[in-house]
Amino acid sequence: MDIHTTILLSCILLVYNLNNTNCLTLGLNEDQVSNAMLDKTTNHISNHRIGYDDDMGRMDDGDEDEPWTMVQKSGKQFVVNDQPFYVNGFNTYWLMVFAVDASTRGKVTELFQQASGVGMTVCRTWAFNDGQWRALQKKPSVYDEDVFKALDFVVSEAKKFKIRLILSLTNNWDSYGGKPQYVRWGKEAGLNLTNDDDFFSHPTLKDYYKAHVKTVLNRVNTITNITYKDDPTIFAWELINEARCTSDPSGDKLQEWIEEMAYYVKTVDPKHLVEIGLEGFYGPSTPNRVPMNPNTYCQQVGTDFIRNHQVLGVDFASVHIYADSWISPPISDTHITFTKSWMQSHIDDAEKYLGMPVIFSEFGVSAKDPGFNTSFRDNLISTVYNTLLDSARKGGSGSGSLLWQVFPDGTEYMDDGYAIILSKSPSTTKIISRHSTRLTLFNSLCNWKCRWGCKKRHGFDEFDYHAEL
């Protein structure tokens, strides 16, 4: 939180407490912020944020009020410095590749500056590029140091703007190499492989992957001199983006891989959180939940949301939301209905069966969809944000979301249809900033209320904040 926001919140809460002299003895539900106060504060901070000043959100090395420490998990919530940490974030997968070239490196800084300016706190990006143009890993365990230095730059710049990173370690798809590239490497080495899903079961390919994990996690940043596995800038490690194993619809092959790799990551780095990178499809272990899937094919891709996330070493759940891709490309109100039910079912399951936070780590709508308009996109984003706020008020597992995706100006040629350029999307930017402000207020009020006498042992279970939060 920047100094202006801190001062503003402190003044508001001090005045409010002075005007409510019995607040120290009343329960949490009676000590609440009014609609008018929240709206006024939200608008003030949101307007303050949207300016993209050069120093907006930049971290001061001497900032002692907010020590830069690891994100941890406490039951169903994330915490930083024993304070709740709800996530409003975004995806920009290509940051490392852009940071390689001096002519595009500035776009990384520009993106973090703009995202921080609207209060976003987490970015998900790739910590892999396997065997392709500007590859990080050119061959198994053979790395391009210039590309690694580019990833160092991404991590270093993120910290400057108080943005934490979820770093994905490989891809299910062939974009940036991923699972298919590991299989190609195996075939080049003379292995008898039949399909890309051998990535999950062949010992040599698993060893290739483990070697990459070990190399990345033990990397010493050439800019900060901090080993990745010791760097609080990294929020979490993601095992693989959108894992699927269609050759085994039972899910056993992928389940064994998740168990092995989650354990391995934790042996190398026990400090950071770990997530799988799943889309959230229900599988054979929960036949009563299968009807929640967006289509019948989803139960045949070898993933199993609840079973997969019960693995030792997996700290939080990940879910993606693509109604336009999974249900129908033309935009429709059914997409909004699906988004609400899809989110609520996963929040409920994360609470009841998993006891862990859940992040909706990719969501969006493509401008290429028939009937697309900005109003619909804004409605979709607001739906996601409001669903998460409802969960947060109840102390539920809904712990954050990451837009797919946010771009800086001048990178439109990388757009897959889902990109949001903040400077060119004023209505969307306002919604993002407002949500960031609400989460900031919520986290700060939780902290203040605990200082003023609430009992921390009750966690968030008894929080019932005003609907405006």
Backbone torsions as a table, in degrees:
resi	resn	phi	psi	omega
1	MET	NA	131.2	-179.5
2	ASP	-75.2	166.9	-172.2
3	ILE	-63.3	-34.3	180.0
4	HIS	-64.6	-44.6	179.5
5	THR	-65.1	-41.5	-179.6
6	THR	-60.0	-47.5	179.8
7	ILE	-61.8	-44.7	-179.0
8	LEU	-61.2	-47.6	179.8
9	LEU	-62.7	-40.8	-179.5
10	SER	-61.7	-44.9	-179.8
11	CYS	-63.6	-44.8	-178.7
12	ILE	-61.1	-47.7	-176.7
13	LEU	-68.9	-35.1	178.1
14	LEU	-65.5	-48.5	179.6
15	VAL	-60.9	-43.5	-178.4
16	TYR	-62.1	-42.5	-179.7
17	ASN	-68.6	-35.7	177.8
18	LEU	-65.8	-32.5	-179.5
19	ASN	-84.1	-4.8	178.4
20	ASN	-130.1	75.6	-167.2
21	THR	-62.2	-21.8	-179.6
22	ASN	-95.4	15.6	-174.8
23	CYS	-66.2	-25.7	-177.0
24	LEU	-72.1	-21.8	-177.4
25	THR	-106.1	-11.8	-179.8
26	LEU	-81.4	159.1	176.0
27	GLY	-71.5	168.4	-177.7
28	LEU	-59.7	-38.8	-174.3
29	ASN	-68.6	-18.1	-178.9
30	GLU	-97.0	-12.2	-178.5
31	ASP	-107.8	82.7	-172.3
32	GLN	-126.6	162.0	178.5
33	VAL	-91.3	136.5	-176.9
34	SER	-71.9	161.3	175.9
35	ASN	-54.8	-49.2	-175.5
36	ALA	-62.0	-43.3	-179.1
37	MET	-63.5	-44.6	-179.0
38	LEU	-64.8	-44.2	-180.0
39	ASP	-61.0	-44.5	-179.0
40	LYS	-62.6	-44.9	-179.6
41	THR	-66.4	-44.8	-179.8
42	THR	-58.6	-47.6	-179.0
43	ASN	-64.6	-39.7	-178.9
44	HIS	-62.5	-49.8	-177.2
45	ILE	-69.2	-39.6	179.2
46	SER	-60.6	-44.6	179.4
47	ASN	-66.0	-34.9	178.1
48	HIS	-64.6	-35.0	-175.3
49	ARG	-72.3	-44.0	-168.3
50	ILE	-77.0	87.0	178.9
51	GLY	-154.9	-22.5	178.2
52	TYR	55.1	39.6	174.9
53	ASP	-61.7	156.5	-176.2
54	ASP	-57.9	-34.9	-177.4
55	ASP	-100.6	7.7	-177.3
56	MET	-59.1	119.3	174.3
57	GLY	79.1	-3.0	-176.6
58	ARG	-70.1	136.0	-178.1
59	MET	-80.2	135.9	173.8
60	ASP	-86.2	130.3	178.2
61	ASP	-59.8	-26.8	-178.4
62	GLY	-93.5	10.6	-179.0
63	ASP	-72.2	105.2	-177.5
64	GLU	-95.7	-10.9	-178.5
65	ASP	-71.9	-30.6	-178.0
66	GLU	-127.1	81.9	178.5
67	PRO	-59.6	140.3	-176.0
68	TRP	-85.5	93.9	-175.2
69	THR	-120.7	168.2	-177.6
70	MET	-62.2	143.2	167.8
71	VAL	-74.8	133.7	178.9
72	GLN	-125.3	170.7	178.2
73	LYS	-112.6	132.7	174.1
74	SER	-126.7	98.4	-176.1
75	GLY	63.3	-117.4	-174.7
76	LYS	-96.2	5.2	-177.5
77	GLN	-127.2	158.9	168.7
78	PHE	-88.4	149.4	176.6
79	VAL	-138.3	148.6	171.1
80	VAL	-131.9	124.9	-176.8
81	ASN	54.2	40.3	178.9
82	ASP	63.2	20.2	177.5
83	GLN	-119.1	141.4	-178.6
84	PRO	-58.0	146.1	-178.9
85	PHE	-134.7	96.8	176.0
86	TYR	-95.7	138.8	-166.6
87	VAL	-99.2	126.5	163.3
88	ASN	-120.4	107.5	-171.9
89	GLY	-140.2	-163.3	-171.6
90	PHE	-158.3	164.7	172.8
91	ASN	-109.1	138.8	163.5
92	THR	-148.4	98.3	-166.0
93	TYR	-74.0	-24.4	-167.3
94	TRP	-96.1	16.4	-172.8
95	LEU	-59.7	-43.1	-178.6
96	MET	-60.8	-44.4	-178.6
97	VAL	-64.2	-40.3	178.6
98	PHE	-66.4	-32.4	-177.2
99	ALA	-74.9	-12.7	179.6
100	VAL	-66.6	-41.5	-173.3
101	ASP	-97.4	130.4	-179.3
102	ALA	-59.8	-27.3	-177.0
103	SER	-74.0	-20.9	-179.4
104	THR	-117.0	-6.4	-176.3
105	ARG	-59.4	-34.9	-179.0
106	GLY	-61.7	-21.9	178.9
107	LYS	-66.6	-29.0	177.4
108	VAL	-64.7	-48.1	178.3
109	THR	-62.2	-44.0	-179.3
110	GLU	-60.5	-42.2	179.6
111	LEU	-63.0	-49.4	-178.8
112	PHE	-62.4	-37.4	178.7
113	GLN	-62.6	-46.8	-177.5
114	GLN	-70.5	-41.1	179.3
115	ALA	-65.0	-42.4	176.7
116	SER	-63.3	-34.2	-179.5
117	GLY	-62.7	-23.9	176.3
118	VAL	-107.4	17.8	171.4
119	GLY	84.4	9.9	179.2
120	MET	-73.6	142.7	-170.0
121	THR	-123.0	-10.1	-177.7
122	VAL	-138.9	137.4	175.4
123	CYS	-125.2	133.9	174.6
124	ARG	-102.9	130.8	-176.8
125	THR	-151.5	170.1	-175.0
126	TRP	-87.2	134.5	169.3
127	ALA	-110.9	40.0	177.7
128	PHE	-153.1	152.9	165.9
129	ASN	-163.7	102.7	-165.2
130	ASP	-102.6	109.5	168.8
131	GLY	68.9	15.4	-178.1
132	GLN	-118.3	-167.0	-179.7
133	TRP	-58.4	132.3	-176.1
134	ARG	53.3	44.1	-178.0
135	ALA	-66.0	138.8	169.0
136	LEU	-74.2	-49.6	177.4
137	GLN	-105.8	104.1	-175.4
138	LYS	-75.5	-38.4	173.2
139	LYS	-143.2	168.8	179.4
140	PRO	-52.2	119.6	178.0
141	SER	67.2	15.9	175.2
142	VAL	-115.2	118.0	-170.6
143	TYR	-119.0	150.8	173.6
144	ASP	-92.3	112.1	-175.3
145	GLU	-62.5	-33.4	178.5
146	ASP	-63.8	-37.8	178.8
147	VAL	-72.1	-37.6	176.5
148	PHE	-63.3	-38.5	177.2
149	LYS	-65.1	-31.9	176.7
150	ALA	-65.7	-39.7	176.2
151	LEU	-66.4	-37.4	174.3
152	ASP	-55.6	-43.1	-179.5
153	PHE	-63.2	-43.0	179.6
154	VAL	-59.3	-45.8	-179.6
155	VAL	-64.7	-42.4	-179.5
156	SER	-64.9	-44.4	-179.5
157	GLU	-66.7	-38.0	179.3
158	ALA	-57.5	-45.0	-179.0
159	LYS	-62.0	-37.9	-178.8
160	LYS	-58.2	-30.1	-177.6
161	PHE	-108.3	19.8	176.1
162	LYS	58.1	35.7	178.1
163	ILE	-110.6	130.9	177.9
164	ARG	-97.9	157.6	-171.8
165	LEU	-119.1	133.8	163.1
166	ILE	-97.3	116.0	-175.8
167	LEU	-103.8	117.5	178.3
168	SER	-85.7	139.0	-170.1
169	LEU	-98.6	-16.4	170.0
170	THR	-169.1	-179.4	-173.3
171	ASN	-124.4	145.4	170.4
172	ASN	-72.6	-27.4	-175.4
173	TRP	-96.6	171.0	-176.7
174	ASP	-83.4	-5.6	174.3
175	SER	-63.8	126.7	-176.4
176	TYR	64.0	26.2	173.6
177	GLY	93.7	-85.1	174.3
178	GLY	60.5	-154.2	-176.8
179	LYS	-51.8	-46.8	179.7
180	PRO	-61.1	-34.5	-179.5
181	GLN	-69.1	-38.8	176.3
182	TYR	-60.4	-39.2	178.1
183	VAL	-67.3	-39.8	176.9
184	ARG	-61.9	-43.2	177.5
185	TRP	-60.1	-40.1	179.2
186	GLY	-63.8	-42.1	178.2
187	LYS	-64.9	-38.8	177.2
188	GLU	-63.1	-27.8	178.9
189	ALA	-86.6	2.9	176.5
190	GLY	90.3	13.1	179.6
191	LEU	-76.1	146.7	178.2
192	ASN	-89.2	93.9	-176.6
193	LEU	-117.0	140.9	-174.7
194	THR	-105.7	-30.3	178.7
195	ASN	-157.6	172.5	-175.0
196	ASP	-63.6	-23.9	-179.9
197	ASP	-71.7	-9.1	172.3
198	ASP	-61.3	-17.9	174.8
199	PHE	-53.3	-35.9	-175.0
200	PHE	-82.4	-12.9	-172.1
201	SER	-127.7	-25.8	-175.6
202	HIS	-75.3	129.0	-176.4
203	PRO	-56.6	-38.8	-178.5
204	THR	-67.8	-42.5	179.3
205	LEU	-66.8	-36.2	176.0
206	LYS	-65.6	-35.9	176.8
207	ASP	-67.1	-38.3	175.5
208	TYR	-57.0	-47.4	-178.1
209	TYR	-64.1	-45.3	179.7
210	LYS	-60.7	-38.4	179.4
211	ALA	-63.6	-38.7	177.2
212	HIS	-65.6	-44.8	177.6
213	VAL	-55.9	-49.5	-178.1
214	LYS	-61.6	-40.2	-179.4
215	THR	-65.2	-46.3	-178.1
216	VAL	-67.2	-47.0	-175.4
217	LEU	-66.5	-30.2	179.7
218	ASN	-93.8	4.9	179.0
219	ARG	-63.2	133.1	173.4
220	VAL	-96.9	117.4	-177.2
221	ASN	-61.6	125.2	-176.1
222	THR	-74.1	-11.5	179.3
223	ILE	-97.6	-46.5	-176.1
224	THR	-96.7	-16.3	-176.3
225	ASN	64.3	22.7	177.4
226	ILE	-105.8	131.4	175.8
227	THR	-67.3	138.5	-176.9
228	TYR	-52.6	-42.6	-175.8
229	LYS	-70.5	-7.4	177.0
230	ASP	-109.8	2.6	-171.1
231	ASP	-94.9	115.6	178.8
232	PRO	-65.5	-13.7	176.4
233	THR	-61.2	-29.4	178.5
234	ILE	-83.1	115.2	179.9
235	PHE	-71.8	-46.9	-175.3
236	ALA	-164.0	160.9	170.3
237	TRP	-100.3	135.9	174.6
238	GLU	-107.7	127.3	-175.2
239	LEU	-63.4	-46.8	-176.8
240	ILE	-163.4	139.3	177.8
241	ASN	-76.2	120.3	171.7
242	GLU	54.8	52.7	179.0
243	ALA	-56.8	134.6	170.8
244	ARG	-141.3	147.8	177.2
245	CYS	-139.0	77.9	-172.7
246	THR	-68.3	-18.1	179.5
247	SER	-72.9	-12.7	179.8
248	ASP	-137.8	81.5	-179.1
249	PRO	-60.7	-18.1	178.2
250	SER	-64.9	-25.0	179.9
251	GLY	87.8	-2.4	-175.5
252	ASP	-65.3	-42.0	-177.1
253	LYS	-63.3	-46.6	179.8
254	LEU	-67.6	-38.3	179.5
255	GLN	-58.6	-44.9	179.8
256	GLU	-63.6	-38.8	178.9
257	TRP	-65.2	-44.6	179.3
258	ILE	-60.2	-45.3	179.8
259	GLU	-58.9	-44.0	-178.1
260	GLU	-68.8	-43.7	-173.5
261	MET	-79.6	-34.2	175.6
262	ALA	-62.9	-42.5	177.7
263	TYR	-62.9	-42.5	-178.0
264	TYR	-64.0	-45.4	179.1
265	VAL	-58.1	-42.3	-179.3
266	LYS	-67.2	-29.4	177.2
267	THR	-70.7	-32.4	178.2
268	VAL	-80.4	-39.2	-176.0
269	ASP	-140.3	91.3	179.4
270	PRO	-78.9	-4.9	-173.5
271	LYS	-85.8	-36.1	-173.9
272	HIS	-89.7	156.5	174.0
273	LEU	-73.8	155.3	179.6
274	VAL	-130.4	136.4	171.5
275	GLU	-133.9	164.2	-172.7
276	ILE	-85.9	-47.0	-175.9
277	GLY	105.3	24.1	-175.4
278	LEU	-79.2	161.7	176.7
279	GLU	-85.3	-20.5	175.4
280	GLY	105.4	11.4	-177.8
281	PHE	-70.3	140.2	177.5
282	TYR	-82.9	149.9	-175.6
283	GLY	-130.7	-162.5	-171.4
284	PRO	-60.4	-25.5	-176.4
285	SER	-71.7	-17.0	-179.2
286	THR	-133.5	71.3	-177.7
287	PRO	-59.5	-25.7	179.4
288	ASN	-72.3	-18.7	-179.6
289	ARG	-97.4	-16.7	-177.5
290	VAL	-53.8	-37.7	178.7
291	PRO	-61.2	-16.2	177.4
292	MET	-73.0	-19.7	179.1
293	ASN	-59.8	149.4	-176.4
294	PRO	-69.7	-21.2	177.2
295	ASN	-157.9	168.4	-174.7
296	THR	-71.7	-26.1	-179.2
297	TYR	-63.5	-31.0	-174.2
298	CYS	-59.3	-28.6	-179.3
299	GLN	-82.5	1.5	-178.8
300	GLN	-109.3	8.7	-173.7
301	VAL	-97.8	6.2	172.9
302	GLY	85.3	7.5	176.8
303	THR	-105.6	159.1	-173.7
304	ASP	-153.9	94.3	-165.8
305	PHE	-49.2	-54.8	-174.7
306	ILE	-71.1	-48.3	-179.8
307	ARG	-59.0	-46.3	-178.0
308	ASN	-59.6	-38.4	-174.8
309	HIS	-86.6	-0.9	173.9
310	GLN	-86.9	4.9	-177.9
311	VAL	-72.2	137.1	175.4
312	LEU	-61.9	128.9	-179.9
313	GLY	103.9	-16.0	175.1
314	VAL	-89.0	122.3	-170.8
315	ASP	-97.0	-29.2	177.7
316	PHE	-150.5	161.7	-175.6
317	ALA	-93.8	149.6	175.6
318	SER	-124.0	142.8	-179.9
319	VAL	-142.2	141.8	173.6
320	HIS	-109.3	157.9	-179.0
321	ILE	-135.2	108.1	177.6
322	TYR	-137.5	74.5	-179.5
323	ALA	-60.7	-35.7	-177.7
324	ASP	-68.4	-28.6	179.2
325	SER	-88.0	-36.6	-173.1
326	TRP	-89.1	-28.8	-174.8
327	ILE	-106.5	-61.8	178.6
328	SER	-164.8	140.0	-179.8
329	PRO	-63.9	-41.9	179.8
330	PRO	-63.4	132.7	-177.8
331	ILE	-67.2	148.2	-173.1
332	SER	-159.4	155.9	175.0
333	ASP	-61.7	-23.2	177.7
334	THR	-64.1	-25.4	177.0
335	HIS	-65.9	-38.8	178.8
336	ILE	-68.9	-43.7	178.5
337	THR	-60.2	-45.6	178.2
338	PHE	-61.4	-44.1	-178.6
339	THR	-57.2	-44.4	179.3
340	LYS	-62.0	-49.3	-175.8
341	SER	-69.8	-38.4	178.7
342	TRP	-61.9	-45.0	179.1
343	MET	-66.0	-46.6	-174.7
344	GLN	-64.9	-38.2	-179.8
345	SER	-63.9	-39.0	-179.5
346	HIS	-75.2	-34.5	174.5
347	ILE	-63.9	-45.4	179.5
348	ASP	-60.7	-44.1	-177.9
349	ASP	-69.5	-36.1	177.5
350	ALA	-64.2	-33.0	178.9
351	GLU	-77.7	-48.5	-170.6
352	LYS	-78.5	-42.0	-172.5
353	TYR	-106.3	-27.6	-173.4
354	LEU	-106.1	-31.2	-178.2
355	GLY	61.3	40.2	-176.9
356	MET	-143.2	163.3	174.8
357	PRO	-68.9	158.1	171.7
358	VAL	-130.2	133.7	174.6
359	ILE	-113.4	131.0	174.0
360	PHE	-86.4	89.8	-161.6
361	SER	-84.6	-5.4	167.6
362	GLU	-148.0	130.0	170.7
363	PHE	-158.9	150.2	179.0
364	GLY	169.5	-173.9	176.7
365	VAL	-143.8	140.8	-174.5
366	SER	-86.1	135.8	174.9
367	ALA	-67.1	-11.6	178.1
368	LYS	-86.0	-9.0	180.0
369	ASP	-66.8	139.0	175.0
370	PRO	-57.9	130.3	179.2
371	GLY	84.3	5.7	-178.7
372	PHE	-60.3	141.0	169.1
373	ASN	-151.5	158.8	-175.6
374	THR	-62.5	-34.8	180.0
375	SER	-60.5	-40.7	178.6
376	PHE	-65.4	-43.5	178.2
377	ARG	-59.3	-44.2	179.2
378	ASP	-62.3	-38.3	178.8
379	ASN	-65.1	-42.2	178.9
380	LEU	-62.8	-46.9	-179.4
381	ILE	-63.0	-43.1	178.8
382	SER	-62.7	-37.3	178.0
383	THR	-61.2	-45.4	178.2
384	VAL	-62.4	-47.9	-178.0
385	TYR	-62.8	-44.1	-178.3
386	ASN	-66.6	-36.0	177.2
387	THR	-63.7	-40.1	178.7
388	LEU	-68.8	-38.8	178.5
389	LEU	-65.1	-38.1	176.5
390	ASP	-59.7	-41.8	178.6
391	SER	-67.6	-42.3	-178.4
392	ALA	-61.9	-39.7	-179.7
393	ARG	-61.0	-30.1	-177.8
394	LYS	-94.3	2.3	-176.0
395	GLY	70.9	29.7	-177.1
396	GLY	-81.8	-173.8	-174.8
397	SER	-83.7	-13.3	-179.8
398	GLY	-66.7	104.2	-167.9
399	SER	-114.6	0.4	175.7
400	GLY	158.5	175.6	-178.7
401	SER	-149.4	155.0	179.4
402	LEU	-131.4	112.5	177.8
403	LEU	-60.9	139.8	167.2
404	TRP	-110.7	104.2	-2.3
405	GLN	-148.2	169.5	-177.8
406	VAL	-114.5	130.8	-177.8
407	PHE	-122.4	151.4	169.7
408	PRO	-83.0	168.7	177.2
409	ASP	-58.6	147.2	174.2
410	GLY	83.3	10.9	178.9
411	THR	-120.7	22.5	-177.6
412	GLU	-58.5	-27.7	-178.0
413	TYR	-66.9	-12.4	176.4
414	MET	-94.5	-1.9	-171.9
415	ASP	-71.4	127.5	174.8
416	ASP	-92.8	7.5	-178.1
417	GLY	109.5	-21.3	-175.4
418	TYR	-97.6	-8.1	-171.7
419	ALA	-66.1	141.9	173.8
420	ILE	-116.8	119.5	174.1
421	ILE	-100.3	110.3	-168.8
422	LEU	-55.6	-42.7	-176.3
423	SER	-67.0	-18.9	-178.9
424	LYS	-108.0	7.0	-176.8
425	SER	-132.4	69.6	-171.6
426	PRO	-61.5	-40.7	-177.9
427	SER	-69.0	-40.9	178.6
428	THR	-67.0	-40.8	179.4
429	THR	-61.3	-39.3	179.1
430	LYS	-64.0	-40.1	179.0
431	ILE	-64.8	-43.7	179.1
432	ILE	-61.7	-47.0	-177.9
433	SER	-63.9	-41.3	179.9
434	ARG	-63.2	-41.4	178.5
435	HIS	-64.3	-41.9	177.4
436	SER	-58.3	-42.8	-178.9
437	THR	-64.3	-42.5	179.3
438	ARG	-62.6	-41.2	178.3
439	LEU	-66.7	-38.8	178.0
440	THR	-62.4	-45.1	178.4
441	LEU	-64.0	-42.6	-179.7
442	PHE	-60.7	-49.2	179.9
443	ASN	-61.7	-41.5	-178.0
444	SER	-68.4	-40.4	179.3
445	LEU	-66.8	-38.0	176.0
446	CYS	-58.5	-45.3	-178.4
447	ASN	-64.5	-46.0	-179.1
448	TRP	-63.8	-43.2	-178.0
449	LYS	-63.1	-35.5	177.9
450	CYS	-67.6	-37.8	177.7
451	ARG	-64.1	-32.7	-174.9
452	TRP	-93.6	19.7	167.4
453	GLY	120.1	-3.6	177.5
454	CYS	-72.0	153.3	-174.4
455	LYS	-93.9	115.7	-174.5
456	LYS	-62.8	-23.8	-177.1
457	ARG	-64.8	-18.7	177.8
458	HIS	-81.6	-4.6	-179.2
459	GLY	55.3	-133.5	-179.4
460	PHE	-106.0	1.4	-170.8
461	ASP	-61.9	-27.4	-177.0
462	GLU	-101.9	5.3	179.2
463	PHE	-72.1	131.1	177.0
464	ASP	-141.5	67.9	-174.1
465	TYR	-66.3	160.7	179.1
466	HIS	-54.2	146.7	-176.6
467	ALA	-56.4	-24.5	-179.4
468	GLU	-67.2	-22.2	176.5
469	LEU	-77.8	NA	NA
